């Protein structure tokens, strides 16, 4: 007697959100199954991979990253190089230099960076703020304005500034809006509710539900994503059917395992290997939990995760 | 399959004696079906009925034990597909593989290397728990047995990847006391392998070309009386391995199909041969989704640090917070004169705070007292973090070890400053910022 296969069919699906224009445009989401459950139903769109670049240039001390960007000095050149990375689907520009506790670059300066990157790349563009709420509230609407016609994803509107960011990106300038919450299904849903009440089309929202590096409270990430996908598919909750994007690089490369030098931790081996491992494994785990896109940094991580996705599709 | 009330009713004596506390046997059967009463409440049940019922109410996934002594591991026994529904119970175990296709020097090097990773993370020993010894068809039997001996000498629990009953027999001779897994029953050889496994008293791994073949082989082995099994879900590709692992687990837990109610092995060395990075991505994938044993070609520190961290996270009980041991943690080469900081024993808090403190490079003593594994504000609200708890801990455990008399307390409990100072004469209490990310700047300013 053969195995009685019982596919799990849902009458709901994750929204499909298109980012970018032309033949390089990408679609996030669209699936009606749990992640990579292709034996239940085909997965509409493969999860996508973004390459992170920063307005601060190549500040990295990682040889593999430095080597990859060799010869690129301006942010435009760096972004151009990033989009050629094997396995990359989009470029994510982080405007971390805007942080008032860091370089505190002016908004005009940052907007110039955005313009330069937008002109340099042909792939879809995701722009992340500097994480300082006040600065982002001013900065991100201007980013949305300058990227008109590019169909970019602007990250991120948060509970504190969703009105300014959501209205500019989602209503005034026709971009896609990232909705950022902190690893909690209720907060994620609440933000989607208030953004749609503001008038932003739910189909234009991509969620960034927060992450952690594996080993650092990652159980909350798994359970938050499991529950969001569960509610979106089995309960047809349309306030949780937005695709999920996860900024892995930032988390993975800032934990001890990816930062301690080899002199401090001789038995751990080369720093670069540890960073790649942290990035690859964190990305694989968020994809297994339901993320529709991941943002990575190291060329080897991008190649590996791209291969894994291809093999699973 | 779970039995209905009617099916249970048919097995009752139907005499309505009321000794079970129910007015009729029918009412009793209905309650048993709902799980409200134990079948043993009826004093007149026949032995056959009891056996059949205990079978029907058995857990959906079997708990299988492999290895001996310190190397004994429990696999399976899961009851939910997602950890938030209850909890996962048996951790994924990791094995490094050696193979007859490797030369002796490579085998020796691998065996030496896989023993290197061994460290503690929040009270848990992290190391490679198993060695997968793979036999390729046609290889020399004696050489395989020698490899098995070498692997057994590490004290790790073995998995014998061997489909040839004659070779398996010889290998079991030298390692069966360590309770290895014999991974190699197929549709073609299961009868012979079953005899070997039973005789040696070891767990048998079931392989097959696809889920149907595996299903039939498991059913045949169960019929032959062997329920001490694991299922090799690897298949021929990454896609197949994932589909197998998910469907086996889902069939057992969601669809109550007991034939698939066994732990699984996923061998990434077979489906991503030579690709270290893809293997570690897959190890992560199968830790989150349903691999009971994951086999890799290497597991060095770089791969182990995230992987064991992931496992420790995923297999925590959502109802029980992760805790670190109370104590004085000296960071950045701190000594008895270095600044003291205190926070709670919730593991996430500890990791975030200690990470930031390390980033600051400032030598300091992080003092962790017992706060029930709760975060700062929760512990404070629950009375587990108070001026008394902090003062008592410092008096009893810190004052005789540390000379510095400056204590930094979490910004969220700034309100405790006065009370702690009153209870700890001679100490200066300093309030830290609200968020851990601000600690680097705070410490640099403080020590400037």
Interface residues (C-beta under 8 A of the other chain):
Chain A: X1 X2 X3 X4 X5 X6 X8 X36 X37 X38 X39 X101 X213 X214 X215 X216 X217 X218 X219 X222 X223 X226 X227 X230 X255 X256 X257 X259 X260 X267 X268 X269 X270 X273 X274 X276 X277 X278 X280 X281 X282 X283 X284 X285 X287 X288 X289 X300 X301 X303 X304 X305 X307 X308 X311 X312 X313
Chain B: X82 X83 X84 X116 X121 X211 X212 X214 X215 X216 X219 X237 X238 X239 X242 X243 X246 X247 X250 X251 X254 X255 X257 X259 X260 X275 X277 X278 X280 X281 X282 X283 X284 X285 X287 X288 X289 X300 X301 X302 X303 X305 X306 X307 X308 X309 X310 X312 X313 X314 X316 X318 X347 X348 X351 X352 X355 X358 X359 X441
